[in-house]
Amino acid sequence: MRLFLFFAFMIYAGKRAHGCGMKFTPPMVYLEFGGSTVANCNTSCSSVDGIGWESSFGGTGLKEGLTTLDVNLDNVNDWETEPKCYTVFSNGSQDIQKLPFTIYKMPTKVSMPKPLSPLMADDKYHLLKCSVFDVAPVNRLIISWYKGDKMFHEQKFEGTDRHPVNRSVEATVDIVAEDNRKKIWCEAKLDLPAKQRPQPMRSELYELTVYYPPILTEPKNETLENVTGTKISLNCTATGNPTPRYEWHFANSTLKWTRDQNATGPILTLDFRTPGVWKCVASNVVDKTTKYFHLNKPKDNYTTMAALLGVFLTLGIVIIILGAVFVTRSGSCTIPRTIY
């Protein structure tokens, strides 16, 4: 214990005596397991006898007369390695510093089980599990979940273990109708500086199948005016998964439909003019929805009537004018010779 305190005092005294420090370039080293790199140690202290590196992957020993020194760290495959730079002062004291050093390894596999199929819309508690294997260090690991290219959950981890670990975590996902046929997956990445950050590793990609009830594309209630001489179409189109089925009902149960009437599609075209309320039911295995069409009494086609009335009025005026020109006072009709 006394010996340890003595060396600690010598290091502290050396730094205080010279009022200087040590600098690493780069200031923090991130190295993939098994890789190689170069680092530099530089001291601003005076009265330095020499500088050196201690490392099982490229130590230099003491280099006398230098204040800056590179170290080549080759094929680093020890998770516990801690390269150190040291300076020796003329008074016999030393300054020893550990190089900030992180060895990392991307996972060998990222996996997510296939989600249940089909999923029901508005299911807010569906769990997805993501497993990451053989990754290090754990305190740099980030697991993210994506749905349709948008991240919906992210998980970070804590810990001091430098060795590779396995991690499995679950995330809760909300499922809505718009998620049908979207891709879903999880991925693992390491929180490292941008220039040294490896590409994230993805799990399998799955396409979601989401069941949701029929949703009408038009309002649930419509009022329509009948016009004599024209057909009328009732639009009950709805989106849904599975594809909705349609049933049509008329308030007057005594109405007889023609054989060619389509009563199972989303659009019903009528060629008769019975006023009343039509009901359309769109349904699938999830739920159903109902739409009502209110048909008012047929109206005459005033445009056609006005055109016919105009023709008759014109003919009447022409007849009157001709009568005034060719009929004599005695009531006989005279036609000038020039006409024939």
C-alpha positions in Angstrom: 0.0 0.0 0.0 2.8 2.4 0.9 4.6 1.5 -2.4 1.4 2.3 -4.4 1.0 5.7 -2.6 4.6 6.5 -3.3 4.3 6.0 -7.0 1.0 7.9 -7.1 2.7 10.8 -5.3 5.6 10.7 -7.8 3.2 10.9 -10.7 1.2 13.7 -9.1 4.3 15.6 -8.1 5.8 15.3 -11.6 2.7 16.8 -13.2 2.4 19.5 -10.6 6.1 20.4 -10.8 6.0 20.8 -14.6 2.4 22.3 -14.9 1.8 20.4 -18.1 -0.2 17.6 -19.6 -0.5 14.8 -22.1 -2.6 14.8 -25.3 -3.8 11.9 -27.5 -4.5 12.0 -31.2 -7.2 11.0 -31.9 -8.5 11.8 -28.4 -10.7 8.6 -28.5 -10.0 5.5 -30.4 -12.8 3.2 -31.8 -11.4 0.0 -33.2 -13.2 -3.1 -34.6 -12.2 -6.3 -32.9 -9.2 -7.7 -34.7 -8.4 -4.5 -36.5 -5.3 -2.2 -36.5 -4.9 1.5 -35.9 -2.3 4.3 -35.1 -2.4 6.7 -32.2 -0.1 9.5 -31.1 0.9 10.7 -27.6 2.3 14.1 -27.1 3.4 15.9 -23.9 3.7 19.6 -23.4 5.9 19.1 -20.4 9.5 20.3 -20.2 12.5 18.5 -18.6 11.3 15.2 -20.1 13.8 12.5 -20.5 11.6 10.4 -22.8 8.2 9.0 -23.8 6.9 5.5 -24.5 3.9 3.3 -25.0 2.9 0.2 -23.1 0.7 -2.3 -25.1 0.7 -6.0 -25.9 -0.2 -5.1 -29.5 2.7 -2.7 -30.4 4.4 -1.3 -27.3 7.4 0.9 -28.0 9.3 1.0 -24.8 10.9 4.3 -23.6 12.1 6.6 -26.4 14.6 9.0 -24.8 14.8 12.6 -25.9 11.2 12.6 -27.5 8.1 14.4 -26.4 5.7 12.9 -29.0 5.4 9.3 -30.2 3.2 7.2 -32.4 2.1 3.6 -31.6 0.9 1.0 -34.1 -1.7 -1.2 -32.6 -1.9 -4.3 -34.8 -4.6 -7.0 -34.9 -6.1 -6.1 -31.6 -8.1 -9.2 -30.4 -8.1 -8.7 -26.6 -11.2 -7.1 -25.2 -9.4 -6.0 -22.0 -6.4 -4.3 -23.6 -5.6 -0.8 -22.4 -2.8 1.0 -24.2 -0.9 3.4 -22.0 1.4 6.3 -22.8 4.0 7.4 -20.2 6.6 10.1 -19.9 9.7 10.1 -17.7 10.9 13.4 -16.2 14.4 14.4 -15.3 13.6 14.2 -11.6 12.6 10.6 -11.9 8.8 11.1 -11.7 6.5 9.7 -14.4 3.1 10.6 -15.9 1.1 7.6 -17.2 -2.2 7.9 -19.1 -4.6 5.3 -20.6 -5.5 5.9 -24.2 -9.4 6.2 -24.4 -10.0 3.0 -26.3 -13.2 1.2 -27.3 -13.1 -2.2 -29.1 -16.4 -2.9 -30.9 -18.0 -5.8 -32.8 -21.2 -5.8 -34.8 -23.7 -8.6 -34.1 -23.5 -11.9 -35.9 -27.3 -11.9 -36.3 -30.4 -9.8 -35.6 -33.7 -11.6 -35.5 -37.4 -10.8 -35.1 -40.1 -13.5 -35.1 -42.9 -13.1 -37.7 -45.8 -11.1 -36.3 -49.2 -12.7 -36.0 -51.3 -12.6 -39.1 -53.8 -11.1 -39.5 -53.6 -8.4 -37.0 -56.6 -6.4 -36.0 -56.6 -2.6 -36.4 -56.5 -0.5 -33.2 -54.6 -3.3 -31.4 -52.4 -1.1 -29.2 -50.7 -3.8 -27.2 -49.1 -6.1 -29.8 -45.6 -7.1 -28.7 -42.6 -7.5 -31.1 -39.4 -9.2 -29.9 -36.0 -8.4 -31.3 -32.9 -10.5 -30.5 -29.3 -9.4 -31.1 -26.4 -11.9 -30.9 -22.7 -11.5 -30.1 -22.4 -7.7 -30.0 -20.0 -5.4 -28.1 -19.8 -3.2 -26.2 -23.3 -3.4 -24.7 -23.3 0.3 -23.6 -23.0 1.3 -27.3 -25.8 -0.9 -28.5 -29.1 0.6 -29.8 -32.0 -1.5 -31.0 -34.7 0.2 -33.1 -38.0 -0.9 -34.5 -39.4 0.4 -37.8 -42.9 0.2 -39.4 -43.2 1.5 -43.0 -39.8 3.3 -42.9 -40.7 5.2 -39.7 -39.1 4.3 -36.4 -41.6 3.7 -33.6 -39.4 2.6 -30.8 -35.7 2.7 -29.7 -33.9 0.9 -26.9 -30.5 1.8 -25.4 -28.5 -0.3 -23.0 -26.3 0.2 -20.0 -23.4 -1.9 -18.7 -19.6 -2.1 -18.4 -19.0 -5.4 -20.0 -16.5 -5.1 -22.9 -17.1 -8.6 -24.1 -19.7 -9.6 -26.7 -23.2 -10.2 -25.3 -26.7 -11.3 -26.5 -29.7 -9.2 -25.9 -33.5 -9.7 -26.5 -36.0 -7.0 -25.9 -39.7 -6.4 -26.7 -41.5 -3.3 -28.0 -45.2 -2.5 -28.1 -46.6 -1.4 -31.4 -49.9 0.3 -32.3 -51.7 -1.2 -35.3 -54.1 0.9 -37.4 -55.9 0.3 -40.7 -53.2 2.3 -42.6 -50.6 -0.3 -41.6 -52.0 -2.9 -43.9 -49.2 -4.2 -46.2 -46.5 -2.1 -44.5 -43.1 -3.6 -43.8 -41.9 -4.1 -40.3 -38.5 -5.0 -38.9 -35.9 -4.2 -36.1 -32.3 -3.3 -36.5 -29.2 -3.0 -34.3 -26.5 -0.3 -34.5 -23.6 0.9 -32.4 -23.5 4.5 -31.1 -20.1 5.5 -32.5 -18.8 8.7 -34.3 -20.3 9.0 -37.7 -17.1 8.4 -39.6 -16.5 5.1 -37.8 -20.1 3.9 -37.4 -20.8 0.6 -39.1 -24.0 0.2 -41.1 -26.9 -1.0 -39.0 -27.8 -4.7 -39.2 -31.5 -5.5 -40.0 -33.6 -8.4 -39.0 -36.0 -10.2 -41.4 -38.6 -7.9 -43.0 -42.3 -8.8 -42.7 -45.4 -7.5 -44.4 -48.2 -6.7 -42.1 -51.7 -8.0 -42.8 -54.2 -5.8 -40.9 -57.9 -6.5 -40.8 -60.1 -3.5 -40.3 -63.9 -2.8 -40.6 -65.6 -1.2 -43.7 -65.1 2.5 -44.0 -67.5 4.4 -46.2 -65.9 6.7 -48.8 -69.1 9.0 -48.8 -71.3 10.3 -45.9 -73.6 7.8 -44.1 -76.7 9.7 -45.2 -77.5 11.0 -48.6 -80.7 12.7 -50.0 -81.2 12.4 -53.7 -83.7 14.0 -56.1 -85.4 11.9 -58.7 -85.8 13.4 -62.2 -88.3 11.8 -64.6 -86.6 10.2 -67.6 -83.1 9.6 -66.0 -81.5 6.8 -64.0 -80.1 7.3 -60.5 -77.1 5.6 -58.9 -76.6 4.9 -55.2 -72.9 4.7 -54.2 -72.1 2.7 -51.1 -68.4 2.1 -51.7 -66.4 1.2 -48.6 -62.8 0.3 -48.0 -61.9 -2.6 -45.7 -59.9 -5.7 -45.2 -61.1 -8.3 -46.0 -63.0 -6.6 -49.0 -66.5 -5.7 -47.8 -69.7 -7.5 -49.0 -72.8 -5.4 -49.8 -76.5 -5.9 -49.1 -79.3 -3.6 -50.3 -82.7 -3.2 -48.6 -85.6 -1.0 -49.5 -88.1 0.3 -46.9 -91.1 -0.8 -49.0 -90.9 -4.6 -48.8 -93.5 -5.0 -51.5 -91.2 -3.6 -54.2 -90.3 -6.2 -56.8 -86.9 -5.9 -58.3 -86.1 -6.8 -61.9 -84.0 -9.9 -62.5 -81.0 -8.0 -63.8 -80.8 -5.7 -60.8 -77.3 -5.9 -59.2 -78.0 -6.1 -55.4 -74.6 -7.2 -54.2 -72.2 -4.6 -55.5 -71.2 -1.2 -54.0 -73.1 0.8 -56.6 -76.9 0.3 -57.2 -78.4 1.9 -60.4 -82.2 2.3 -60.3 -84.4 2.6 -63.4 -87.7 3.1 -61.4 -88.9 6.0 -59.4 -90.3 4.7 -56.1 -89.6 7.3 -53.4 -88.4 6.1 -50.0 -85.3 5.0 -48.1 -82.7 2.6 -49.4 -80.4 1.0 -46.9 -76.9 -0.5 -47.8 -75.0 -2.7 -45.4 -71.2 -3.1 -46.0 -69.7 -5.9 -43.9 -66.7 -8.1 -43.4 -65.5 -10.5 -40.7 -64.4 -7.5 -38.5 -67.6 -5.4 -38.4 -70.3 -3.8 -40.6 -71.5 -0.3 -41.4 -74.8 1.0 -42.8 -75.6 3.8 -45.2 -79.0 5.4 -46.0 -80.2 6.9 -49.2 -83.3 9.1 -49.0 -85.1 9.3 -52.4 -87.6 12.1 -52.8 -90.6 12.0 -55.1 -89.8 12.1 -58.8 -89.7 15.6 -60.3 -90.8 16.3 -63.9 -88.1 17.2 -66.3 -88.8 20.9 -66.6 -86.0 21.4 -69.1 -87.7 19.2 -71.7 -91.1 20.7 -71.0 -89.8 24.2 -71.5 -88.2 23.2 -74.8 -91.5 21.7 -76.1 -93.5 24.7 -74.9 -91.1 27.0 -76.7 -91.5 25.0 -80.0 -95.3 25.2 -79.7 -95.3 29.0 -79.0 -93.0 29.6 -82.0 -95.3 27.6 -84.3 -98.3 29.6 -83.0 -96.7 32.9 -83.7 -95.7 31.8 -87.2 -99.3 30.7 -88.0 -100.7 34.0 -86.7 -98.3 36.0 -88.9 -99.1 34.0 -92.0 -102.8 34.4 -91.3 -102.5 38.1 -91.2 -100.6 38.2 -94.5 -102.7 35.9 -96.7 -106.3 35.9 -95.3 -108.7 38.6 -96.9 -111.4 40.6 -95.2 -114.0 38.2 -96.6 -112.2 35.3 -95.0 -110.8 33.8 -98.2 -107.2 33.0 -98.6 -105.3 34.7 -101.4 -101.8 33.7 -102.6 -99.9 36.2 -104.8 -99.1 35.0 -108.4 -95.4 35.4 -107.7 -95.4 32.6 -105.3 -96.4 30.1 -108.0 
